[in-house]
Amino acid sequence: MGKIPIAIAKGDGIGPEIMRACLFILQEAGAALDYKEIEIGQAVYLRGIKTGIDPSVWDILKDCRAFLKAPITTPQGGGYKSLNVTIRTTLGLFANVRPCVSYFPYINTKHPDMDVVIIRENEEDLYCGIEYQQTPDVCESLKLISRSGSEKIIRFAFEFAKLQNRKKVTCFTKDNILKISDGMFHKVFDEIAKEYPDIINDHLIVDIGTAKISDTPEDFDIVVMPNLYGDIVSDIAAQITGSVGLCGSANIGVKGSMFEAVHGSAPTIANQDIANPSGLLHATILMLIHIAQSGTANLIHNAWLKTIEEGIHTQDIFNKKTSKKCVGTQEFAKSIVSNLGKEPTNLSKVHHTNPQEPYKHKPKVYPALKRELVGVDITIFSTGNLNRFFDKVSHASEASLHLKFISNRGVIIWPHLHPDTSLSDQYRIRFLSDDLKAIAQDVIIKLLQDFDRVGLDVIKTENLYTLDGLPKFSSVDI
Ligand code: NAD
């Protein structure tokens, strides 16, 4: 069998030592891989490249079947962009798969029967990183959720469940508050779930869902959710298996793929040979399965399970009751190598199979919707007297639009102001047409000219649309 080209990056903090351990295990297990090492992360950031990745590296990644990446450190401040987000979005790695399994009684955990896969949307949500501060008081971040992106990740979750013979897919959103964005994710989940009648589906609001997954993870099988919730929930799920250092993740795209530990670069324990390489090793196993080297994946995974069963543990999972020996990163790797060819006695041995065919997303075709402009929200910066501000607004007008309300941080303050409502320096003024009748763009332009005439400081506008006659903007009653 020819060697498969894969890119590797040794990363920052504990990255180089856990990568060294994984490469040693891969070599001893006879993995047929041709490594192309690339440099990303802190050193590149500090050379002045704000993305942490030299543009020439994309060509190497393009020519590799997979990318095995150790964690990197994103420098604080200074306008540096998260490299993880850049890689995931540039390579179109839309699905982040994070299996979180407990190994009781060998690794101490309050959750002996845990076997959950968190499937996190990887390209959208607040991770688009679109943020503004337009006034001294208020910052904003845009949360973008698309129907196409939601469909891609949700279908992936159900296909993953089918291939892995899993029984249930649960969706987490916060659509009791974010009725339009998370509401879309939830709605698409309900639609796609109907196409998989053999798989149980359910939905939980993310706050109670996170509480339940922390308390009774054995009730969950596969959990799919938007990006930010997935980031948080997967760290919790990984940690409660016994250590965040145990879990690996796969970032899957239509063409590319990247494999990494769930945890970060843990700089406080770097260069001490105490980090647990298991997270990156589990990512390596996911990579071997993905590139159809399941035989090697099984060899390594079973040797790892055997080592865990023998009580040879790194410091993060060492427990006097169940562990026999506390070892460093490289000695742990050597113990795994000495167990290559062996299988666990009590923990379930694994038998991964090669993927039947790469995941192909076939997007649904949705009927075109009639889209009509019916109003505008105008955001204003104001710190002066409130009555004078209301007076100025009342003098700005456009015949086909009516002033509906003025709000501050989402709370209505005109026509009625509650005396206890606290105010920021940013006001949103809503104008709507009568009966949501369609208006032309120039109506809004004229209204803005009027705002300028009366001396209102406009920060931004959001056009308000109906789709097939239904208003698609948040109402005031949330
Ligand atoms: P972290 O996951 O790096 O570490 C948190 C703590 O978890 C550590 O102090 C350590 O006690 C423990 N831990 C983590 N991995 C371990 C391991 N393999 N073995 C034993 N213990 C382990 O989170 P953090 O401290 O918030 O972030 C540190 C840096 O990592 C930041 O710069 C952050 O931006 C970056 N980060 C990178 C990635 C990535 O590259 N994928 C992911 C998350 C965070």
Boltz pocket constraint, residues with backbone or C-beta under 6 A from the ligand:
constraints:
  - pocket:
      binder: B
      contacts: [[A, 14], [A, 70], [A, 71], [A, 72], [A, 73], [A, 74], [A, 75], [A, 84], [A, 244], [A, 245], [A, 260], [A, 261], [A, 262], [A, 263], [A, 264], [A, 265], [A, 266], [A, 267], [A, 268], [A, 269], [A, 274], [A, 275], [A, 276], [A, 277], [A, 278], [A, 279], [A, 316]]
      max_distance: 6.0
